[in-house]
Amino acid sequence: MVRLCNSMSLKCAIQLGIPDILHKHGHPMTLSQLLQSIPINKAKSRMSPRLMRVLVNSNFFIEEKNSSNQEVHYWLTPASRLLLKGAPLTVAPLVQVILDPTFTNPWHHMSEWFTHEHHATQFEAANGCMFWEKLANEPSMGRFFDEAMSCDARLVAHVLTKDYKHVIGGIRTLVDVGGGDGTMAKAIVEAAAHHKMHSY
């Protein structure tokens, strides 16, 4: 239950734009400052300390106390910097896809999938169609998923080409089959100019 609470609190923080608000502000903010910038119903603002407590305990934000008035200020951690929507290595779209009901609801259909023969997957049991059908039938969902996969590939490609050049150094030809928009393959080729790339 705690992990679910942490995950959904993270999703909420991304949707409310909390990491971006802190980043734009440029230095730690008090809760009252945050609340002035977050588009929430003011009557529900009394619950915001709980949200921030969960996010701090999950290491997505840190608390700093002002020495003069002991008021708590919130600031970004390395993890929350990966949630900035405009950042080159953001994983915000990936987190939102992972926690989207389309992808979480299948877990609620596990017993149905095990006990009925007419569903090939849990995803089909929950959504009435197979995964790729869903994305094909709902272009906005397809774009949502593609962006999530691209941001994941950008982050992994960054680490791979920066810290593991020796791993890709011996590759002469790279064939990218079904690689989405080719983000990973492009990054590898750019990191080692002698590579040849074929994308399908």
N, C-alpha and C positions, 0 to 999 in steps of 0.2 A: 504493500500500500504506500509505503514511504517513497519508493522509487517512482511510482506512478505520480504521486504528488509533486515530486521534484521535476519530473519530465513535463507535466502539464503547467507547472509554474514557469518553467523555462519557455515553453511555447507562448504563454501569456506575456512574458517579458518581451519576447521578440515582436509579438503582435502589437503590444503597446508602444514599442519603440524605445524601451528603457536604455538599452546599450547605446543607441544612436543619440539619445537625448544627453546622456552623460558625456559621450565623446564630443558632441557639438559644444557642450558647455565648457569643456576644456580642463576642468578640475572638479574635485569631489563636490557633490551636491547634498544638501539636507533633504530629508523626506518632504518637507513642506515645499522646497524648491522643485523637487521632482513632481509633486502632485500638481503644481501649477502648469507643468509642461505636458503631463500625461492626459490624454483625452478620456478620463474616466468620470463616471457619475459621482459627483461630490458626496452624495449620501453614502456611497460605498467606500469612500476614502479611508474610513477607520479600519478597514481590513488590509490596507496596503502594508502596514508594518509586518503582518504575517507573511505576505508574499515576499517582501524583501528579506525577511529572516530565512525563509526557505532557500532563496537564491544565494544568500551569503553562506549558509551552511553547505550549499552545494558547490561553493567556490566559484560562483559566477560573478559575484561582486564582493568587495571588501568594505568593511566598516572602519571609518576613521573618526576619532573623537577630537573635536575642536578643544584645545586646551583652555580657551577663555570661557566658553559656556557649556562645555561637555555635550553639545549637541552632536548627534551621530551624522556623519557624512558618508555617502556611498560613492564608490569608485570602481572602475573597470579592473578586471583581472586579465591575464593572457587568454583565458578561456572565453571571456565575454567579448574580447576584441575580435574573436573569430565570428561573432554574431552581428557585427556591424554590416548593415545592408549594402553599403557602397564599397566595402573593402575588397581588394582583389582576391583575397583568400577566404572570403566569408563562407560559412557553412549554414547560415540562417535558412536558406531554401531547403537544404537537406534535413535540418531539424524539423521544419514545418511539414515536409512530406512524411517523414517517419512518424510524426505524431498526428497526422491527418486521419480523421475517422475512416476514410477509404482504406487506409492501410492498418489501422489499429482494430477496426471492427472484426476482421477475420479471426482474431484471437478469441473473440466471444463465440465463435461458431466451431470451435475445435471438436467438441463432443458430437455436434451435428455431423461434422465431416466424418468422424470415426464411425458413426452408427448408421449413416445412410450411404448407399452406393451411387446415388445419382449426382454427387458433386465430386469433381476431380480434385479440387483443392479447397482449402478453407476460404480462400479469396472468392472463389465462385459461390460458395455457400453464403457468404456475407453479401456479395454484390450482384449475384445473379448472372455473372458472366466471368470469363477468364480475365486475367490481369491485362494482357495486351489488347484484348477486345475493349476493355474499359477505357484504356488510354486512346484507342483509335476512335471510339464513339464519342468521347468527350475531349475535344481538342484542347480546352483550357487545362484539363487535368494532365493531358499529355505534355503540354508546355511546362506545367508545374513540375512534373517528374523529370523532364529533360534538364531543366535548370538545376534541379537538385543534384542530378548525376554529374552535370558539368562542374558545379562548384566543388563536389567531392573530388572529381578528377583533377581540378586545378590545384587543390591543396595537396593531394598525393603526388602530383607531378612536380610541384614545387619542392617537396621534401626529397623526392627521388632524384631530381636533377641537381639539387644543391648538395645533398649529403651522401648520395650514393652514385656519383658519377662513374665510379669504378665498376659498378654493376652493369651499367649500360654501355660502357666504353668499348666492349668487344663486339657489340652488335653492329652488323653491316647493313642488314636489310630488316625493315620492320613492316609487318603486314597487320593492319588494323581492320579487323572484321567485326562489324556490328558495334563499333566504338562510339556510338552517338554522334557527337559533332567533331570527334577526333581530337579533343583537347589533350588527352594524354599523349597520343602519338605525335602531335605537333610539338609539344613541350620536349619530348625526347629528341626529336629531330633537331630542334633549335639548340638543344644543349650539346649535341654532337653533330656538327655540320656534315660529317662524312656519311651519315646514315642516309639510306634511301627509304622512302616510305610509300607504301601502297595502301590506300584506304578504300574499303568496300562497304 
